[in-house]
């Protein structure tokens, strides 16, 4: 079984379909990276519903198996792809894995006939918003009181990217 990333460089990164056997490690990563993580059951439901789940992994010297750097879950409906969740392990953030995984899922969405990708991002998550802007997303709306926070709820920025010319 693959282990979780710990401070490695962006090289030899590859992507594969998420499997049920990945869920324990993915759930651990989800807990490390989010104050309000998805449950392991919610992650499993995405696979059962046949959403596109992708794992970014990398072979590293002396590691017996590839290290999981992050994952993404995309739901496709007609010509739209909705990025439900994208996570890069906390120790691997800021090294280019996020943009690589995002570009990969956008390419896969195009291959499946999507012309746009949509997502919601926490209003307070400026790091993710910068990544999405860099990748061609723009804010198209706000969902008030969408995400839980410690003392209530915060808004989600709804973002959209036209696919094809954005890669």
VONUVO-420991 format. One line per field, with one value per atom (N, C-alpha, C, O): atom name; x, y, z; residue in one letter; residue number from 1. Coordinates in steps of 0.1 Angstrom, whole numbers. Layout:
site: CA	...
x: X	...
y: Y	...
z: Z	...
code: A	...
pos: NUM	...
END
This chain:
site: N	CA	C	O	N	CA	C	O	N	CA	C	O	N	CA	C	O	N	CA	C	O	N	CA	C	O	N	CA	C	O	N	CA	C	O	N	CA	C	O	N	CA	C	O	N	CA	C	O	N	CA	C	O	N	CA	C	O	N	CA	C	O	N	CA	C	O	N	CA	C	O	N	CA	C	O	N	CA	C	O	N	CA	C	O	N	CA	C	O	N	CA	C	O	N	CA	C	O	N	CA	C	O	N	CA	C	O	N	CA	C	O	N	CA	C	O	N	CA	C	O	N	CA	C	O	N	CA	C	O	N	CA	C	O	N	CA	C	O	N	CA	C	O	N	CA	C	O	N	CA	C	O	N	CA	C	O	N	CA	C	O	N	CA	C	O	N	CA	C	O	N	CA	C	O	N	CA	C	O	N	CA	C	O	N	CA	C	O	N	CA	C	O	N	CA	C	O	N	CA	C	O	N	CA	C	O	N	CA	C	O	N	CA	C	O	N	CA	C	O	N	CA	C	O	N	CA	C	O	N	CA	C	O	N	CA	C	O	N	CA	C	O	N	CA	C	O	N	CA	C	O	N	CA	C	O	N	CA	C	O	N	CA	C	O	N	CA	C	O	N	CA	C	O	N	CA	C	O	N	CA	C	O	N	CA	C	O	N	CA	C	O	N	CA	C	O	N	CA	C	O	N	CA	C	O	N	CA	C	O	N	CA	C	O	N	CA	C	O	N	CA	C	O	N	CA	C	O	N	CA	C	O	N	CA	C	O	N	CA	C	O	N	CA	C	O	N	CA	C	O	N	CA	C	O	N	CA	C	O	N	CA	C	O	N	CA	C	O	N	CA	C	O	N	CA	C	O	N	CA	C	O	N	CA	C	O	N	CA	C	O	N	CA	C	O	N	CA	C	O	N	CA	C	O	N	CA	C	O	N	CA	C	O	N	CA	C	O	N	CA	C	O	N	CA	C	O	N	CA	C	O	N	CA	C	O	N	CA	C	O	N	CA	C	O	N	CA	C	O	N	CA	C	O	N	CA	C	O	N	CA	C	O	N	CA	C	O	N	CA	C	O	N	CA	C	O	N	CA	C	O	N	CA	C	O	N	CA	C	O	N	CA	C	O	N	CA	C	O	N	CA	C	O	N	CA	C	O	N	CA	C	O	N	CA	C	O	N	CA	C	O	N	CA	C	O	N	CA	C	O	N	CA	C	O	N	CA	C	O	N	CA	C	O	N	CA	C	O	N	CA	C	O	N	CA	C	O	N	CA	C	O	N	CA	C	O	N	CA	C	O	N	CA	C	O	N	CA	C	O	N	CA	C	O	N	CA	C	O	N	CA	C	O	N	CA	C	O	N	CA	C	O	N	CA	C	O	N	CA	C	O	N	CA	C	O	N	CA	C	O	N	CA	C	O	N	CA	C	O	N	CA	C	O	N	CA	C	O	N	CA	C	O	N	CA	C	O	N	CA	C	O	N	CA	C	O	N	CA	C	O	N	CA	C	O	N	CA	C	O	N	CA	C	O	N	CA	C	O	N	CA	C	O	N	CA	C	O	N	CA	C	O	N	CA	C	O	N	CA	C	O	N	CA	C	O	N	CA	C	O	N	CA	C	O	N	CA	C	O	N	CA	C	O	N	CA	C	O	N	CA	C	O	N	CA	C	O	N	CA	C	O	N	CA	C	O	N	CA	C	O
x: 8	0	9	19	5	13	12	2	23	23	20	19	20	16	29	39	27	39	45	38	58	65	76	87	73	83	92	104	86	94	92	83	101	101	91	88	87	78	86	93	86	92	86	82	86	80	66	62	59	45	36	37	27	18	4	3	-6	-20	-26	-23	-35	-42	-56	-58	-65	-78	-77	-69	-85	-86	-93	-103	-89	-94	-99	-95	-109	-114	-102	-103	-92	-81	-73	-65	-74	-67	-74	-68	-87	-95	-89	-90	-83	-78	-67	-67	-58	-47	-53	-49	-62	-69	-76	-76	-83	-91	-81	-84	-70	-60	-55	-54	-53	-48	-59	-56	-71	-83	-83	-86	-81	-81	-70	-72	-58	-47	-49	-44	-56	-56	-68	-69	-79	-91	-96	-95	-101	-106	-120	-123	-127	-139	-138	-143	-131	-129	-141	-151	-140	-151	-149	-138	-160	-159	-154	-154	-148	-144	-156	-154	-167	-179	-183	-187	-182	-185	-175	-179	-163	-153	-156	-156	-160	-164	-177	-178	-186	-198	-195	-202	-185	-181	-176	-180	-169	-165	-176	-177	-185	-197	-206	-212	-206	-215	-207	-212	-195	-187	-183	-181	-181	-175	-160	-155	-154	-140	-131	-130	-125	-116	-102	-99	-93	-79	-69	-71	-58	-48	-35	-32	-28	-15	-5	-5	4	14	28	29	38	52	61	60	69	79	91	96	95	106	117	114	130	141	139	135	141	141	127	125	116	103	98	100	93	89	77	75	69	58	56	62	48	47	40	32	43	38	26	27	15	3	5	7	5	7	-6	-6	-16	-29	-40	-37	-52	-62	-73	-73	-81	-92	-104	-103	-116	-129	-137	-139	-141	-148	-161	-161	-172	-185	-188	-187	-192	-195	-210	-216	-216	-230	-231	-228	-236	-237	-223	-214	-223	-210	-203	-194	-207	-200	-193	-198	-182	-174	-174	-171	-177	-178	-167	-167	-157	-146	-151	-153	-154	-159	-149	-152	-137	-127	-113	-112	-104	-90	-81	-83	-72	-64	-49	-47	-40	-26	-22	-25	-14	-10	-3	4	-5	0	15	20	22	37	42	53	33	37	31	33	24	18	28	39	25	34	46	55	45	56	52	59	39	35	26	21	23	15	0	-7	-4	-18	-21	-31	-13	-16	-14	-22	-5	-3	-16	-21	-21	-33	-45	-53	-46	-58	-57	-68	-46	-45	-48	-54	-44	-47	-62	-68	-69	-84	-91	-102	-86	-92	-91	-100	-79	-77	-86	-92	-87	-96	-111	-118	-115	-128	-131	-141	-121	-122	-123	-132	-115	-116	-130	-134	-137	-150	-161	-173	-157	-167	-172	-181	-165	-169	-164	-152	-172	-167	-164	-158	-169	-166	-164	-168	-157	-155	-159	-156	-166	-171	-166	-162	-165	-161	-166	-169	-165	-168	-155	-149	-151	-140	-143	-150	-138	-140	-136	-126	-144	-141	-128	-120	-124	-112	-100	-89	-102	-90	-84	-86	-76	-70	-59	-57	-53	-42	-49	-44	-60	-67	-72	-72	-78	-83	-73	-75	-60	-49	-46	-44	-46	-43	-54	-50	-66	-77	-76	-78	-74	-73	-61	-63	-50	-38	-42	-36	-51	-55	-67	-73	-71	-82	-96	-105	-97	-110	-114	-105	-126	-131	-143	-151	-145	-156	-169	-169	-179	-192	-203	-214	-201	-211	-206	-195	-215	-212	-224	-235	-220	-230	-229	-219	-238	-237	-239	-247	-231	-233	-232	-239	-222	-221	-212	-216	-201	-192	-193	-195	-191	-191	-177	-167	-178	-166	-168	-179	-158	-159	-172	-178	-175	-186	-197	-201	-201	-211	-208	-205	-209	-207	-201	-202	-194	-188	-192	-196	-190	-195	-185	-173	-190	-182	-182	-192	-170	-169	-172	-165	-181	-184	-175	-175	-167	-158	-160	-165	-157	-159	-147	-141	-144	-133	-138	-143	-137	-140	-129	-117	-132	-121	-117	-125	-106	-100	-89	-78	-92	-82	-75	-65	-79	-73	-61	-54	-58	-46	-33	-23
y: -12	0	12	13	23	35	42	42	50	58	72	76	81	95	103	101	114	123	129	132	131	139	147	142	159	168	164	164	159	155	165	174	164	174	169	157	178	175	169	176	156	148	134	130	128	115	114	103	125	125	118	121	109	103	102	104	100	100	86	80	82	70	71	80	62	62	59	50	65	62	49	45	41	28	28	36	19	18	16	20	8	5	18	18	29	42	49	58	46	55	57	68	47	50	61	70	60	70	84	94	84	96	103	115	95	100	106	117	100	106	119	129	120	132	143	155	139	148	154	166	146	150	160	170	157	166	180	190	180	192	201	212	196	203	203	193	215	215	208	202	208	200	190	193	179	170	162	160	157	148	135	132	128	115	104	106	94	83	77	72	77	72	81	76	94	103	101	101	99	96	83	82	73	60	61	55	70	72	78	74	86	92	81	81	71	60	51	47	49	41	47	40	60	68	69	75	64	64	78	81	87	99	97	86	106	104	107	119	97	99	97	87	106	105	107	115	99	100	105	100	115	119	112	114	105	98	99	102	96	98	88	84	82	73	81	90	77	84	74	63	78	69	63	69	50	42	40	33	45	42	29	28	20	7	8	0	19	21	36	44	40	54	61	55	74	82	90	95	90	97	112	115	120	135	142	152	137	143	135	125	141	134	145	156	141	149	141	129	147	140	149	161	144	152	145	133	153	147	153	166	145	150	149	139	160	160	168	180	161	167	172	165	185	191	198	206	196	203	193	181	196	189	197	209	191	198	192	181	201	196	197	207	185	184	185	191	180	180	179	170	186	185	188	198	179	180	176	166	184	181	180	188	169	167	179	186	183	195	196	208	186	186	188	192	187	188	200	203	209	221	231	232	239	249	245	252	232	227	223	217	228	225	213	211	206	194	198	191	208	213	217	212	225	229	217	216	208	196	187	183	185	177	184	178	197	204	204	202	206	205	191	190	181	167	165	159	169	166	175	171	187	195	187	187	182	174	162	160	155	143	148	141	159	164	168	165	174	177	164	163	154	141	135	127	138	132	141	139	152	160	172	179	176	187	200	200	210	223	233	244	231	239	231	220	237	231	241	253	236	245	239	228	248	244	255	266	251	260	260	249	272	273	282	292	279	287	302	304	311	325	328	337	321	324	317	320	308	300	308	304	318	326	319	321	309	301	293	293	287	279	288	285	299	309	313	315	316	320	309	312	297	285	285	283	286	285	296	294	308	320	317	320	313	310	299	299	291	280	283	275	296	301	301	304	299	300	315	323	318	331	330	320	339	339	342	352	334	337	338	342	336	338	335	331	336	334	326	329	315	308	312	308	319	324	312	303	313	303	288	280	286	273	263	251	268	259	261	272	250	252	258	256	266	271	269	265	272	270	276	270	288	296	300	311	290	293	288	276	296	292	303	315	300	310	307	297	318	317	309	307	304	297	306	312	308	314	304	293	306	297	301	313	292	295	287	275	292	285	287	298	277	277	271	260	278	273	263	267	251	242	242	246	237	237	247	243	259	270	273	280	267	271	263	267	252	244	248	242
z: 0	0	0	7	-7	-8	5	13	8	20	16	4	26	23	22	27	14	10	22	32	22	32	26	26	21	17	5	6	-6	-17	-29	-28	-39	-50	-61	-62	-69	-80	-92	-100	-92	-103	-103	-93	-115	-116	-110	-105	-111	-107	-117	-129	-113	-122	-115	-103	-123	-119	-122	-132	-113	-115	-109	-101	-113	-107	-92	-88	-84	-70	-68	-75	-58	-55	-41	-33	-38	-24	-14	-3	-19	-10	-6	3	-14	-11	0	6	3	12	26	31	32	45	45	54	36	35	30	35	21	16	28	29	36	47	57	63	60	69	63	71	50	44	45	48	43	44	58	60	68	82	85	92	80	82	75	80	64	56	58	53	64	66	80	87	85	98	99	109	87	86	75	64	77	66	62	69	49	45	53	57	55	62	52	40	57	49	41	30	47	40	29	18	30	19	7	-4	11	0	-7	-19	1	-5	-14	-24	-9	-17	-31	-41	-31	-44	-54	-66	-49	-57	-61	-72	-51	-54	-65	-73	-65	-75	-88	-97	-88	-100	-105	-117	-95	-98	-102	-98	-109	-112	-100	-96	-94	-83	-88	-95	-86	-91	-80	-70	-80	-71	-78	-88	-72	-77	-68	-56	-74	-67	-73	-85	-65	-70	-64	-52	-72	-67	-62	-68	-50	-44	-40	-36	-41	-38	-24	-15	-23	-11	-6	5	-12	-8	-15	-27	-8	-14	-24	-32	-22	-31	-33	-26	-43	-45	-33	-26	-32	-21	-27	-38	-20	-24	-21	-9	-31	-29	-28	-21	-34	-33	-41	-46	-41	-48	-52	-47	-62	-66	-69	-73	-67	-71	-80	-76	-91	-101	-104	-107	-104	-109	-122	-124	-132	-145	-147	-144	-153	-156	-169	-170	-180	-193	-197	-198	-201	-205	-194	-197	-181	-170	-161	-159	-157	-147	-134	-134	-123	-110	-101	-98	-98	-90	-75	-69	-70	-57	-46	-35	-48	-38	-45	-53	-40	-45	-33	-26	-30	-18	-21	-27	-17	-17	-3	5	0	14	19	12	32	38	36	34	37	36	22	19	12	-2	-9	-21	-1	-7	-10	-4	-20	-25	-33	-36	-38	-46	-61	-68	-65	-78	-80	-91	-70	-71	-74	-81	-67	-69	-83	-89	-89	-103	-113	-122	-110	-118	-118	-128	-106	-104	-110	-117	-108	-114	-129	-135	-135	-149	-154	-165	-147	-151	-151	-161	-140	-140	-150	-155	-153	-164	-177	-185	-180	-192	-193	-204	-182	-182	-185	-192	-179	-181	-196	-201	-202	-216	-224	-233	-221	-228	-227	-236	-216	-214	-219	-216	-226	-232	-225	-228	-214	-206	-213	-218	-212	-218	-207	-209	-195	-183	-171	-170	-161	-148	-138	-139	-128	-117	-104	-103	-94	-81	-71	-74	-58	-47	-39	-37	-34	-25	-14	-15	-2	10	7	1	11	10	17	12	28	35	29	33	19	14	2	-10	5	-5	-13	-25	-6	-13	-25	-36	-22	-32	-43	-55	-39	-49	-58	-70	-53	-62	-72	-84	-67	-76	-87	-99	-83	-93	-103	-115	-98	-108	-118	-130	-113	-121	-132	-143	-129	-138	-146	-153	-146	-156	-150	-157	-137	-131	-127	-124	-128	-123	-115	-116	-105	-96	-104	-111	-103	-109	-99	-103	-87	-77	-63	-61	-53	-39	-33	-36	-26	-18	-4	3	2	16	25	23	36	47	42	46	33	26	34	36	39	46	62	66	69	84	88	82	98	105	120	124	128	142	149	157	145	152	142	141	133	123	110	108	99	86	78	81	67	58	44	40	36	22	14	17	3	-8	-20	-24	-26	-39	-49	-49	-58	-69	-81	-85	-86	-97	-109	-108	-120	-133	-142	-143	-150	-160	-173	-173	-183	-197	-200	-199	-204	-207	-222	-231	-225	-238	-240	-242	-240	-242	-229	-229	-217	-205	-201	-191	-208	-204	-210	-208
code: X	X	X	X	X	X	X	X	X	X	X	X	X	X	X	X	X	X	X	X	X	X	X	X	X	X	X	X	X	X	X	X	X	X	X	X	X	X	X	X	X	X	X	X	X	X	X	X	X	X	X	X	X	X	X	X	X	X	X	X	X	X	X	X	X	X	X	X	X	X	X	X	X	X	X	X	X	X	X	X	X	X	X	X	X	X	X	X	X	X	X	X	X	X	X	X	X	X	X	X	X	X	X	X	X	X	X	X	X	X	X	X	X	X	X	X	X	X	X	X	X	X	X	X	X	X	X	X	X	X	X	X	X	X	X	X	X	X	X	X	X	X	X	X	X	X	X	X	X	X	X	X	X	X	X	X	X	X	X	X	X	X	X	X	X	X	X	X	X	X	X	X	X	X	X	X	X	X	X	X	X	X	X	X	X	X	X	X	X	X	X	X	X	X	X	X	X	X	X	X	X	X	X	X	X	X	X	X	X	X	X	X	X	X	X	X	X	X	X	X	X	X	X	X	X	X	X	X	X	X	X	X	X	X	X	X	X	X	X	X	X	X	X	X	X	X	X	X	X	X	X	X	X	X	X	X	X	X	X	X	X	X	X	X	X	X	X	X	X	X	X	X	X	X	X	X	X	X	X	X	X	X	X	X	X	X	X	X	X	X	X	X	X	X	X	X	X	X	X	X	X	X	X	X	X	X	X	X	X	X	X	X	X	X	X	X	X	X	X	X	X	X	X	X	X	X	X	X	X	X	X	X	X	X	X	X	X	X	X	X	X	X	X	X	X	X	X	X	X	X	X	X	X	X	X	X	X	X	X	X	X	X	X	X	X	X	X	X	X	X	X	X	X	X	X	X	X	X	X	X	X	X	X	X	X	X	X	X	X	X	X	X	X	X	X	X	X	X	X	X	X	X	X	X	X	X	X	X	X	X	X	X	X	X	X	X	X	X	X	X	X	X	X	X	X	X	X	X	X	X	X	X	X	X	X	X	X	X	X	X	X	X	X	X	X	X	X	X	X	X	X	X	X	X	X	X	X	X	X	X	X	X	X	X	X	X	X	X	X	X	X	X	X	X	X	X	X	X	X	X	X	X	X	X	X	X	X	X	X	X	X	X	X	X	X	X	X	X	X	X	X	X	X	X	X	X	X	X	X	X	X	X	X	X	X	X	X	X	X	X	X	X	X	X	X	X	X	X	X	X	X	X	X	X	X	X	X	X	X	X	X	X	X	X	X	X	X	X	X	X	X	X	X	X	X	X	X	X	X	X	X	X	X	X	X	X	X	X	X	X	X	X	X	X	X	X	X	X	X	X	X	X	X	X	X	X	X	X	X	X	X	X	X	X	X	X	X	X	X	X	X	X	X	X	X	X	X	X	X	X	X	X	X	X	X	X	X	X	X	X	X	X	X	X	X	X	X	X	X	X	X	X	X	X	X	X	X	X	X	X	X	X	X	X	X	X	X	X	X	X	X	X	X	X	X	X	X	X	X	X	X	X	X	X	X	X	X	X
pos: 1	1	1	1	2	2	2	2	3	3	3	3	4	4	4	4	5	5	5	5	6	6	6	6	7	7	7	7	8	8	8	8	9	9	9	9	10	10	10	10	11	11	11	11	12	12	12	12	13	13	13	13	14	14	14	14	15	15	15	15	16	16	16	16	17	17	17	17	18	18	18	18	19	19	19	19	20	20	20	20	21	21	21	21	22	22	22	22	23	23	23	23	24	24	24	24	25	25	25	25	26	26	26	26	27	27	27	27	28	28	28	28	29	29	29	29	30	30	30	30	31	31	31	31	32	32	32	32	33	33	33	33	34	34	34	34	35	35	35	35	36	36	36	36	37	37	37	37	38	38	38	38	39	39	39	39	40	40	40	40	41	41	41	41	42	42	42	42	43	43	43	43	44	44	44	44	45	45	45	45	46	46	46	46	47	47	47	47	48	48	48	48	49	49	49	49	50	50	50	50	51	51	51	51	52	52	52	52	53	53	53	53	54	54	54	54	55	55	55	55	56	56	56	56	57	57	57	57	58	58	58	58	59	59	59	59	60	60	60	60	61	61	61	61	62	62	62	62	63	63	63	63	64	64	64	64	65	65	65	65	66	66	66	66	67	67	67	67	68	68	68	68	69	69	69	69	70	70	70	70	71	71	71	71	72	72	72	72	73	73	73	73	74	74	74	74	75	75	75	75	76	76	76	76	77	77	77	77	78	78	78	78	79	79	79	79	80	80	80	80	81	81	81	81	82	82	82	82	83	83	83	83	84	84	84	84	85	85	85	85	86	86	86	86	87	87	87	87	88	88	88	88	89	89	89	89	90	90	90	90	91	91	91	91	92	92	92	92	93	93	93	93	94	94	94	94	95	95	95	95	96	96	96	96	97	97	97	97	98	98	98	98	99	99	99	99	100	100	100	100	101	101	101	101	102	102	102	102	103	103	103	103	104	104	104	104	105	105	105	105	106	106	106	106	107	107	107	107	108	108	108	108	109	109	109	109	110	110	110	110	111	111	111	111	112	112	112	112	113	113	113	113	114	114	114	114	115	115	115	115	116	116	116	116	117	117	117	117	118	118	118	118	119	119	119	119	120	120	120	120	121	121	121	121	122	122	122	122	123	123	123	123	124	124	124	124	125	125	125	125	126	126	126	126	127	127	127	127	128	128	128	128	129	129	129	129	130	130	130	130	131	131	131	131	132	132	132	132	133	133	133	133	134	134	134	134	135	135	135	135	136	136	136	136	137	137	137	137	138	138	138	138	139	139	139	139	140	140	140	140	141	141	141	141	142	142	142	142	143	143	143	143	144	144	144	144	145	145	145	145	146	146	146	146	147	147	147	147	148	148	148	148	149	149	149	149	150	150	150	150	151	151	151	151	152	152	152	152	153	153	153	153	154	154	154	154	155	155	155	155	156	156	156	156	157	157	157	157	158	158	158	158	159	159	159	159	160	160	160	160	161	161	161	161	162	162	162	162	163	163	163	163	164	164	164	164	165	165	165	165	166	166	166	166	167	167	167	167
END
